[in-house]
Amino acid sequence: MDTKNTDTPSTEWMTVEELAGRLGMTKKALYARIARETIPGVLKLGRAIRIKREAVEAWVTANYRGDTV
């Protein structure tokens, strides 16, 4: 049995609502970015959409520009 993987389905994947809140954007804006395929780690299962947490965290880190104020 593999005991090294401590991720559970609920922590490994995010919903659109969770990610929109984390990124500070509306769900509508996030759906538009998903449709344009600019969000990494997207999994579409019929009408359900889940986003791989690890892929998004890497993407945010790679694209973070710091405070611009």
Secondary structure by P-SEA (a helix, b strand, c coil): cccccccccccccccaaaaaaaacccaaaaaaaaaacccccccccccbbbbcaaaaaaaaaaacccccc
